[in-house]
Structures are given as C-alpha cells and as structure tokens.
Amino acid sequence: MEWCPLFYRSYWIPVSTVLPCPIRTSRTIPIICANEAFELITGDNRQETIGRNCRFLQSDDQDQEGVEKICFTVKNQESGTVTLRNYRKDDELFFNQTTVRSLFGREGNLVYDLGLQHDITNQIRAESELKRFNHILGEESKVTSYSTAHPSL
C-alpha cells in the first residue's frame, strides 16, 4: 500500500510508527504502514513489514506479559503502553516501549490501531547497571534514581 497518513513521513521522530489494519477478521492484524524510524529500529524494510503482524518482532519470545496486555488493549479498542523484548532483523535483542491506541472516525467507528515503538534498550541497560551498582555499594549508599532526560531540557 503506497498511501499512508502523516506518520509515514515522520522519520525524524525517534519513534517508529506502524498502522495495523483495523479489519479484525482474524487474530492476525497486518501492518498497513510503517515509517522510516521503524526500519531503522528493527532493520526490516517496509516491503518486508507490510502485511505482517507486529508479533514477528518477538521472534520465538512471544510468552511475555506485555504481549497479552497489547492483545487485550487492541481487542477492547483501548490505549496502552508496555515494554517488550523484540529482535531486530539480525536477531539482536532490543527493548521496545510499545504504545497502542485505537483511532476512531467522526462517527465513532474504528479507523486504525496505531502502534508507536520506541527503542529503550539503553535505558533498560542503564537501569540494570544502576541496580548492579547499588548492590555493590550496599543499601546505605544507594543511588535512588536514573534520569534519561536530555541535559538541556
């Protein structure tokens, strides 16, 4: 499918965007649009992505709590955010903060299920290092927070 809304050209946003088809005739809801950020994050090009369900990103690692939550969210036409273990085309693990939101038309009918994906691998690794660091220091010297905010913000 060549047509795609505004999200298609949103390659400058560090969040990948996919639009699964709203026609829910089966468990598989195919992607009908993916932006350039999706290609950069996953390593999969649009031609390989269109027509597939986002589950391919989990590879054989589909037994995750977040997957069930996303399925529930889509089924109930709600919005939700989870963190998933996903795999790039080269099988490298990355942590994907995934937000799914049902988009409705003026008459209240479902138009799209919008998926936003943000690679938070560096944040997850930093939090893991912080836990390890706290374990080494002991409770009395515990570092209590980690911020991923940009220093100039």
MDTraj code that builds the backbone (N, CA, C; nanometers):
import mdtraj as md
import numpy as np

residues = "MET GLU TRP CYS PRO LEU PHE TYR ARG SER TYR TRP ILE PRO VAL SER THR VAL LEU PRO CYS PRO ILE ARG THR SER ARG THR ILE PRO ILE ILE CYS ALA ASN GLU ALA PHE GLU LEU ILE THR GLY ASP ASN ARG GLN GLU THR ILE GLY ARG ASN CYS ARG PHE LEU GLN SER ASP ASP GLN ASP GLN GLU GLY VAL GLU LYS ILE CYS PHE THR VAL LYS ASN GLN GLU SER GLY THR VAL THR LEU ARG ASN TYR ARG LYS ASP ASP GLU LEU PHE PHE ASN GLN THR THR VAL ARG SER LEU PHE GLY ARG GLU GLY ASN LEU VAL TYR ASP LEU GLY LEU GLN HIS ASP ILE THR ASN GLN ILE ARG ALA GLU SER GLU LEU LYS ARG PHE ASN HIS ILE LEU GLY GLU GLU SER LYS VAL THR SER TYR SER THR ALA HIS PRO SER LEU".split()
xyz = np.array([
    [0.0842, -0.1173, 0.0000],
    [0.0000, 0.0000, 0.0000],
    [0.0886, 0.1236, 0.0000],
    [0.0717, 0.2084, -0.0970],
    [0.1531, 0.3290, -0.1101],
    [0.1060, 0.4417, -0.0182],
    [-0.0258, 0.4536, -0.0007],
    [-0.0782, 0.5621, 0.0800],
    [-0.0498, 0.5390, 0.2268],
    [-0.0196, 0.6450, 0.2946],
    [-0.0028, 0.6365, 0.4382],
    [-0.0188, 0.7768, 0.4954],
    [-0.0812, 0.7894, 0.6098],
    [-0.1016, 0.9223, 0.6691],
    [0.0290, 0.9901, 0.7093],
    [0.0154, 1.0976, 0.7800],
    [0.1258, 1.1807, 0.8267],
    [0.2403, 1.0983, 0.8854],
    [0.2094, 0.9914, 0.9536],
    [0.3107, 0.9122, 1.0223],
    [0.4154, 0.8556, 0.9277],
    [0.3786, 0.8350, 0.8052],
    [0.4681, 0.7751, 0.7063],
    [0.5950, 0.8571, 0.6899],
    [0.5820, 0.9865, 0.6879],
    [0.6964, 1.0743, 0.6659],
    [0.7595, 1.1225, 0.7958],
    [0.7148, 1.0700, 0.9081],
    [0.7658, 1.1144, 1.0378],
    [0.8955, 1.0450, 1.0745],
    [0.9891, 1.0382, 0.9813],
    [1.1140, 0.9680, 1.0062],
    [1.2047, 1.0429, 1.1022],
    [1.1833, 1.1698, 1.1215],
    [1.2674, 1.2483, 1.2104],
    [1.2312, 1.2262, 1.3567],
    [1.1158, 1.1648, 1.3809],
    [1.0752, 1.1331, 1.5175],
    [1.1411, 1.0012, 1.5554],
    [1.2083, 0.9944, 1.6719],
    [1.2778, 0.8713, 1.7072],
    [1.1841, 0.7607, 1.7550],
    [1.0624, 0.7646, 1.7107],
    [0.9620, 0.6643, 1.7451],
    [0.9121, 0.6049, 1.6156],
    [0.9143, 0.4753, 1.6069],
    [0.8639, 0.4140, 1.4849],
    [0.7120, 0.4074, 1.4927],
    [0.6503, 0.4137, 1.3796],
    [0.5058, 0.4147, 1.3708],
    [0.4603, 0.3055, 1.2769],
    [0.3654, 0.2276, 1.3224],
    [0.3043, 0.1279, 1.2358],
    [0.1536, 0.1410, 1.2475],
    [0.0853, 0.1130, 1.1413],
    [-0.0604, 0.1158, 1.1418],
    [-0.1120, -0.0226, 1.1054],
    [-0.1477, -0.1003, 1.2075],
    [-0.2106, -0.2278, 1.1756],
    [-0.3495, -0.2034, 1.1171],
    [-0.3884, -0.2870, 1.0258],
    [-0.5184, -0.2764, 0.9605],
    [-0.6302, -0.2946, 1.0638],
    [-0.7332, -0.2107, 1.0600],
    [-0.8399, -0.2223, 1.1597],
    [-0.9378, -0.3361, 1.1328],
    [-0.9252, -0.4034, 1.0218],
    [-1.0173, -0.5126, 0.9914],
    [-0.9754, -0.6336, 1.0727],
    [-1.0559, -0.6683, 1.1687],
    [-1.0189, -0.7737, 1.2632],
    [-1.0961, -0.9016, 1.2336],
    [-1.0708, -0.9602, 1.1199],
    [-1.1403, -1.0829, 1.0841],
    [-1.0669, -1.2060, 1.1345],
    [-0.9456, -1.1880, 1.1820],
    [-0.8698, -1.3000, 1.2366],
    [-0.7787, -1.2471, 1.3463],
    [-0.7056, -1.3373, 1.4092],
    [-0.6120, -1.2992, 1.5147],
    [-0.4957, -1.2164, 1.4577],
    [-0.4665, -1.2336, 1.3308],
    [-0.3557, -1.1620, 1.2681],
    [-0.4046, -1.0300, 1.2121],
    [-0.3544, -0.9207, 1.2684],
    [-0.3882, -0.7870, 1.2211],
    [-0.2652, -0.7355, 1.1478],
    [-0.2697, -0.7310, 1.0148],
    [-0.1491, -0.6947, 0.9390],
    [-0.1150, -0.5463, 0.9472],
    [0.0131, -0.5174, 0.9395],
    [0.0617, -0.3798, 0.9334],
    [0.0328, -0.3284, 0.7921],
    [-0.0241, -0.2087, 0.7841],
    [-0.0513, -0.1495, 0.6531],
    [0.0378, -0.0299, 0.6254],
    [0.1165, 0.0131, 0.7254],
    [0.2036, 0.1285, 0.7086],
    [0.3145, 0.1220, 0.8131],
    [0.4352, 0.1568, 0.7761],
    [0.5471, 0.1649, 0.8697],
    [0.6367, 0.2793, 0.8241],
    [0.6844, 0.3593, 0.9183],
    [0.7684, 0.4725, 0.8787],
    [0.9168, 0.4357, 0.8796],
    [1.0005, 0.5295, 0.8409],
    [1.1442, 0.5064, 0.8304],
    [1.2066, 0.4735, 0.9659],
    [1.1555, 0.5328, 1.0725],
    [1.2093, 0.5024, 1.2057],
    [1.1901, 0.3551, 1.2395],
    [1.0796, 0.2969, 1.1950],
    [1.0568, 0.1540, 1.2149],
    [1.1672, 0.0738, 1.1465],
    [1.1999, 0.1128, 1.0251],
    [1.3070, 0.0443, 0.9519],
    [1.4403, 0.0573, 1.0249],
    [1.4699, 0.1758, 1.0759],
    [1.5966, 0.1993, 1.1449],
    [1.6058, 0.1197, 1.2752],
    [1.4962, 0.1136, 1.3487],
    [1.4958, 0.0435, 1.4769],
    [1.5023, -0.1078, 1.4579],
    [1.4259, -0.1603, 1.3639],
    [1.4129, -0.3056, 1.3510],
    [1.5066, -0.3681, 1.2490],
    [1.5509, -0.2892, 1.1514],
    [1.6314, -0.3444, 1.0433],
    [1.5482, -0.4048, 0.9318],
    [1.4169, -0.4060, 0.9484],
    [1.3266, -0.4594, 0.8461],
    [1.2784, -0.3456, 0.7575],
    [1.2806, -0.3649, 0.6263],
    [1.2298, -0.2591, 0.5401],
    [1.0781, -0.2694, 0.5269],
    [1.0178, -0.1622, 0.4778],
    [0.8718, -0.1565, 0.4680],
    [0.8143, -0.2692, 0.3848],
    [0.8804, -0.3025, 0.2759],
    [0.8288, -0.4084, 0.1889],
    [0.8197, -0.5415, 0.2629],
    [0.9135, -0.5666, 0.3547],
    [0.9115, -0.6894, 0.4335],
    [0.8085, -0.6828, 0.5463],
    [0.7745, -0.5622, 0.5873],
    [0.6893, -0.5419, 0.7034],
    [0.5406, -0.5391, 0.6692],
    [0.5053, -0.4697, 0.5626],
    [0.3649, -0.4545, 0.5251],
    [0.3012, -0.5925, 0.5055],
    [0.1864, -0.6102, 0.5676],
    [0.1137, -0.7366, 0.5570],
    [0.1429, -0.8335, 0.6705],
    [0.2431, -0.8043, 0.7506],
    [0.2766, -0.8915, 0.8636],
    [0.2172, -0.8359, 0.9914],
    [0.2032, -0.9195, 1.0914],
    [0.1623, -0.8762, 1.2242],
    [0.2881, -0.8382, 1.3023],
    [0.2771, -0.7433, 1.3926],
    [0.3925, -0.6983, 1.4718],
    [0.4546, -0.8093, 1.5558],
    [0.3831, -0.9187, 1.5731],
    [0.4368, -1.0290, 1.6538],
    [0.5690, -1.0827, 1.5984],
    [0.5969, -1.0606, 1.4711],
    [0.7224, -1.1115, 1.4159],
    [0.8425, -1.0512, 1.4884],
    [0.8249, -0.9351, 1.5511],
    [0.9346, -0.8711, 1.6231],
    [0.9744, -0.9480, 1.7495],
    [0.8826, -1.0268, 1.8043],
    [0.9155, -1.1054, 1.9238],
    [0.9856, -1.2360, 1.8892],
    [0.9908, -1.2714, 1.7629],
    [1.0522, -1.3962, 1.7185],
    [0.9886, -1.5113, 1.7961],
    [1.0694, -1.5935, 1.8618],
    [1.0162, -1.7055, 1.9410],
    [0.9912, -1.6669, 2.0860],
    [1.0077, -1.5401, 2.1195],
    [0.9966, -1.4900, 2.2560],
    [0.8595, -1.4246, 2.2782],
    [0.7526, -1.4953, 2.2429],
    [0.6189, -1.4361, 2.2493],
    [0.5484, -1.4584, 2.3822],
    [0.6065, -1.5357, 2.4708],
    [0.5453, -1.5597, 2.6017],
    [0.5894, -1.4499, 2.6987],
    [0.5371, -1.3289, 2.6736],
    [0.5695, -1.2115, 2.7545],
    [0.4395, -1.1508, 2.8060],
    [0.4435, -1.1001, 2.9269],
    [0.3260, -1.0367, 2.9861],
    [0.2765, -0.9214, 2.8988],
    [0.3680, -0.8448, 2.8434],
    [0.3315, -0.7292, 2.7622],
    [0.2541, -0.7666, 2.6370],
    [0.2839, -0.8839, 2.5788],
    [0.2133, -0.9275, 2.4587],
    [0.0655, -0.9477, 2.4908],
    [0.0367, -1.0120, 2.6031],
    [-0.1022, -1.0328, 2.6449],
    [-0.1730, -0.8993, 2.6676],
    [-0.1030, -0.8041, 2.7287],
    [-0.1630, -0.6726, 2.7551],
    [-0.1958, -0.5995, 2.6251],
    [-0.1044, -0.6079, 2.5266],
    [-0.1298, -0.5430, 2.3976],
    [-0.2500, -0.6075, 2.3296],
    [-0.2577, -0.7398, 2.3316],
    [-0.3722, -0.8097, 2.2706],
    [-0.5027, -0.7667, 2.3360],
    [-0.5040, -0.7556, 2.4681],
    [-0.6225, -0.7117, 2.5410],
    [-0.6589, -0.5688, 2.5016],
    [-0.5584, -0.4828, 2.4933],
    [-0.5794, -0.3428, 2.4579],
    [-0.6411, -0.3292, 2.3189],
    [-0.5863, -0.4007, 2.2221],
    [-0.6378, -0.3946, 2.0852],
    [-0.7787, -0.4513, 2.0785],
    [-0.7996, -0.5646, 2.1422],
    [-0.9316, -0.6297, 2.1406],
    [-1.0390, -0.5379, 2.1979],
    [-1.0048, -0.4620, 2.3015],
    [-1.1017, -0.3749, 2.3683],
    [-1.0989, -0.2307, 2.3176],
    [-1.0251, -0.2078, 2.2095],
    [-1.0153, -0.0756, 2.1474],
    [-0.9793, 0.0322, 2.2490],
    [-0.8739, 0.0051, 2.3236],
    [-0.8255, 0.0967, 2.4265],
    [-0.6857, 0.1449, 2.3889],
    [-0.6206, 0.2148, 2.4813],
    [-0.4824, 0.2588, 2.4652],
    [-0.3996, 0.1972, 2.5763],
    [-0.2754, 0.1667, 2.5465],
    [-0.1879, 0.1112, 2.6484],
    [-0.0435, 0.1121, 2.6046],
    [0.0461, 0.1053, 2.7032],
    [0.1895, 0.1050, 2.6787],
    [0.2541, -0.0082, 2.7577],
    [0.3408, -0.0826, 2.6906],
    [0.4147, -0.1919, 2.7540],
    [0.5584, -0.1895, 2.7037],
    [0.6445, -0.2626, 2.7720],
    [0.7807, -0.2836, 2.7246],
    [0.7929, -0.4289, 2.6813],
    [0.8402, -0.4484, 2.5594],
    [0.8536, -0.5823, 2.5019],
    [0.9989, -0.6109, 2.4669],
    [1.0355, -0.7371, 2.4787],
    [1.1634, -0.7827, 2.4242],
    [1.1387, -0.8122, 2.2774],
    [1.2035, -0.7394, 2.1904],
    [1.1905, -0.7596, 2.0468],
    [1.3271, -0.7917, 1.9892],
    [1.3266, -0.8331, 1.8633],
    [1.4503, -0.8735, 1.7979],
    [1.4597, -0.8078, 1.6615],
    [1.5746, -0.7477, 1.6362],
    [1.5992, -0.6853, 1.5068],
    [1.6132, -0.7945, 1.4000],
    [1.6175, -0.7525, 1.2780],
    [1.6310, -0.8464, 1.1669],
    [1.7545, -0.9352, 1.1828],
    [1.8624, -0.8803, 1.2439],
    [1.9852, -0.9574, 1.2656],
    [1.9822, -1.0372, 1.3965],
    [1.8634, -1.0503, 1.4571],
    [1.8380, -1.1260, 1.5811],
    [1.8927, -1.0590, 1.7070],
    [1.9371, -0.9341, 1.6985],
    [1.9836, -0.8631, 1.8172],
    [1.8632, -0.8226, 1.9023],
    [1.8706, -0.8512, 2.0325],
    [1.7651, -0.8146, 2.1260],
    [1.7595, -0.6633, 2.1434],
    [1.6389, -0.6079, 2.1466],
    [1.6206, -0.4688, 2.1878],
    [1.4920, -0.4590, 2.2673],
    [1.4858, -0.3593, 2.3539],
    [1.3670, -0.3384, 2.4363],
    [1.2836, -0.2290, 2.3724],
    [1.1600, -0.2625, 2.3487],
    [1.0697, -0.1800, 2.2708],
    [0.9551, -0.1325, 2.3599],
    [0.9523, -0.0017, 2.3876],
    [0.8371, 0.0544, 2.4578],
    [0.7298, 0.0760, 2.3517],
    [0.6244, -0.0025, 2.3619],
    [0.5206, -0.0043, 2.2606],
    [0.3925, 0.0559, 2.3157],
    [0.3402, 0.1524, 2.2430],
    [0.2115, 0.2116, 2.2764],
    [0.1154, 0.1802, 2.1636],
    [-0.0009, 0.1313, 2.1997],
    [-0.1057, 0.1019, 2.1024],
    [-0.2260, 0.1879, 2.1367],
    [-0.2838, 0.2451, 2.0343],
    [-0.4004, 0.3311, 2.0539],
    [-0.4978, 0.3100, 1.9391],
    [-0.6236, 0.2893, 1.9725],
    [-0.7277, 0.2796, 1.8711],
    [-0.7674, 0.4205, 1.8296],
    [-0.7752, 0.4427, 1.7001],
    [-0.8142, 0.5729, 1.6464],
    [-0.9524, 0.5598, 1.5830],
    [-1.0409, 0.6514, 1.6182],
    [-1.1794, 0.6449, 1.5742],
    [-1.2149, 0.7609, 1.4821],
    [-1.3072, 0.7356, 1.3898],
    [-1.3574, 0.8383, 1.2998],
    [-1.4633, 0.9230, 1.3667],
    [-1.5161, 1.0185, 1.2934],
    [-1.6161, 1.1107, 1.3484],
    [-1.7420, 1.0405, 1.3972],
    [-1.7776, 0.9313, 1.3312],
    [-1.8984, 0.8575, 1.3712],
    [-1.8698, 0.7577, 1.4833],
    [-1.7479, 0.7545, 1.5327],
    [-1.7126, 0.6643, 1.6409],
    [-1.6667, 0.5273, 1.5950],
    [-1.6510, 0.5097, 1.4648],
    [-1.6056, 0.3806, 1.4132],
    [-1.4530, 0.3711, 1.4171],
    [-1.4035, 0.2501, 1.4402],
    [-1.2601, 0.2268, 1.4427],
    [-1.2022, 0.2528, 1.3046],
    [-1.0989, 0.3366, 1.2985],
    [-1.0330, 0.3677, 1.1723],
    [-0.8987, 0.2942, 1.1642],
    [-0.8185, 0.3037, 1.2684],
    [-0.6874, 0.2393, 1.2729],
    [-0.6543, 0.1998, 1.4157],
    [-0.5623, 0.1060, 1.4272],
    [-0.4913, 0.0813, 1.5519],
    [-0.3518, 0.1349, 1.5279],
    [-0.3146, 0.2359, 1.6013],
    [-0.1847, 0.2996, 1.5854],
    [-0.0863, 0.2365, 1.6823],
    [0.0301, 0.1980, 1.6323],
    [0.1349, 0.1450, 1.7179],
    [0.2560, 0.2360, 1.7130],
    [0.3016, 0.2799, 1.8295],
    [0.4218, 0.3622, 1.8407],
    [0.5260, 0.2804, 1.9144],
    [0.6449, 0.2746, 1.8590],
    [0.7503, 0.1936, 1.9178],
    [0.8745, 0.2775, 1.9393],
    [0.9273, 0.2687, 2.0613],
    [1.0449, 0.3468, 2.0976],
    [1.1497, 0.2516, 2.1544],
    [1.2674, 0.2517, 2.0975],
    [1.3761, 0.1652, 2.1446],
    [1.4304, 0.2218, 2.2755],
    [1.4068, 0.1500, 2.3851],
    [1.4538, 0.1951, 2.5170],
    [1.5629, 0.1026, 2.5718],
    [1.6328, 0.0372, 2.4819],
    [1.7374, -0.0571, 2.5220],
    [1.8417, 0.0092, 2.6110],
    [1.8877, 0.1274, 2.5744],
    [1.9904, 0.1954, 2.6553],
    [1.9387, 0.2278, 2.7946],
    [1.8142, 0.2667, 2.8052],
    [1.7556, 0.2961, 2.9361],
    [1.7480, 0.1693, 3.0215],
    [1.7037, 0.0593, 2.9630],
    [1.6944, -0.0676, 3.0365],
    [1.8327, -0.1111, 3.0838],
    [1.9315, -0.0989, 2.9971],
    [2.0682, -0.1367, 3.0349],
    [2.1220, -0.0468, 3.1450],
    [2.0934, 0.0834, 3.1389],
    [2.1386, 0.1775, 3.2417],
    [2.0733, 0.1450, 3.3760],
    [1.9443, 0.1116, 3.3738],
    [1.8751, 0.0750, 3.4975],
    [1.9332, -0.0529, 3.5571],
    [1.9687, -0.1464, 3.4716],
    [2.0311, -0.2711, 3.5175],
    [2.1669, -0.2426, 3.5813],
    [2.2438, -0.1546, 3.5183],
    [2.3742, -0.1152, 3.5745],
    [2.3568, -0.0432, 3.7079],
    [2.2534, 0.0381, 3.7183],
    [2.2256, 0.1092, 3.8427],
    [2.1945, 0.0095, 3.9549],
    [2.1166, -0.0925, 3.9247],
    [2.0863, -0.1965, 4.0247],
    [2.2139, -0.2685, 4.0666],
    [2.2966, -0.3012, 3.9686],
    [2.4234, -0.3694, 3.9987],
    [2.5126, -0.2804, 4.0843],
    [2.5182, -0.1526, 4.0496],
    [2.5981, -0.0556, 4.1239],
    [2.5480, -0.0447, 4.2680],
    [2.4157, -0.0380, 4.2855],
    [2.3576, -0.0296, 4.4200],
    [2.3887, -0.1546, 4.5017],
    [2.3872, -0.2688, 4.4365],
    [2.4203, -0.3930, 4.5054],
    [2.5647, -0.3896, 4.5559],
    [2.6549, -0.3372, 4.4747],
    [2.7962, -0.3266, 4.5137],
    [2.8127, -0.2286, 4.6294],
    [2.7436, -0.1142, 4.6224],
    [2.7563, -0.0109, 4.7254],
    [2.6909, -0.0502, 4.8565],
    [2.5853, -0.1270, 4.8490],
    [2.5096, -0.1602, 4.9686],
    [2.3981, -0.0593, 4.9888],
    [2.3097, -0.0902, 5.0772],
    [2.1896, -0.0093, 5.0999],
    [2.2193, 0.1320, 5.1497],
    [2.3218, 0.1535, 5.2334],
    [2.3469, 0.2854, 5.2917],
    [2.3906, 0.3889, 5.1891],
    [2.4439, 0.3482, 5.0785],
    [2.4890, 0.4420, 4.9760],
    [2.4069, 0.4316, 4.8482],
    [2.2862, 0.3866, 4.8623],
    [2.2042, 0.3546, 4.7450],
    [2.1736, 0.4772, 4.6585],
    [2.1965, 0.4635, 4.5287],
    [2.1568, 0.5634, 4.4306],
    [2.0113, 0.5336, 4.3990],
    [1.9241, 0.6332, 4.4090],
    [1.7811, 0.6048, 4.4021],
    [1.7143, 0.6369, 4.2697],
    [1.7839, 0.7032, 4.1796],
    [1.7145, 0.7341, 4.0546],
    [1.8120, 0.7398, 3.9393],
    [1.7513, 0.7276, 3.8244],
    [1.8251, 0.7389, 3.6995],
    [1.7366, 0.8185, 3.6055],
    [1.7914, 0.9211, 3.5447],
    [1.7111, 1.0022, 3.4533],
    [1.7631, 0.9875, 3.3122],
    [1.6682, 0.9666, 3.2201],
    [1.7052, 0.9599, 3.0797],
    [1.6762, 1.0930, 3.0103],
    [1.6399, 1.1917, 3.0903],
    [1.6069, 1.3222, 3.0305],
    [1.7300, 1.3842, 2.9681],
    [1.7075, 1.4536, 2.8622],
    [1.8153, 1.5236, 2.7929],
    [1.8655, 1.6351, 2.8843],
    [1.9970, 1.6518, 2.9030],
    [2.0522, 1.7504, 2.9955],
    [2.0095, 1.8944, 2.9676],
    [1.9759, 1.9246, 2.8434],
    [1.9406, 2.0625, 2.8123],
    [1.7923, 2.0908, 2.8332],
    [1.7156, 1.9891, 2.8710],
    [1.5701, 2.0104, 2.8886],
    [1.5387, 2.0580, 3.0283],
])
top = md.Topology()
chain = top.add_chain()
for i, resn in enumerate(residues, 1):
    res = top.add_residue(resn, chain, resSeq=i)
    for name in ("N", "CA", "C"):
        top.add_atom(name, md.element.get_by_symbol(name[0]), res)
traj = md.Trajectory(xyz[None], top)
